[in-house]
Amino acid sequence: MGYSVVSVVAVLLAQAGFSVSYGLWNFDVAGAVFFSLLVSVIPAFILSYRFVWPSSVVQSNLSKVALKFFLVAIAGSLVSLVVVWASIRLGSLVTQKRAVLTGIGNVASLGATVVIWFMRYFVLDKYVFRRNV
């Protein structure tokens, strides 16, 4: 299982988390993006650790690696937050329908994910899951 598959799983979880929290539970954009991070980050870390970089972490350093992983995830979520907020803000000039704005938020989130996907892989591979951490 490669980084691409792990990323797809994480994106699906995050999109579901955003859709439910923003679309159904009426969270604001920041709350919905944060909730989507909470829903996706632990499975993404476990899958990355087990299937993408399985031999790169010494068990005694697992908590350090997890902290770095979560910090990278938070940084990505902050970028996503800005993109999603701006997109929903612009979308709300055209419509106030929550379902439509949720769709706009999902598309914006996916776009932000694609942009930061390569950078995140580089950071995770080079600095988080490097050998002899």
Buried (B, 14 or more C-beta within 10 A) or exposed (E): EEBEEBBEBBBEBBBBBBBBBBBEEEBEBEEBBBBBBBBBBBBBBEBBBEEBBEEBBEEEEEEEBBEBBBEBBEBBBEBBBBBBBEBBEEBEEEEEEEEBBBBBBBBBBBBBBEBBBEEBBEBBBEEBBBEEB
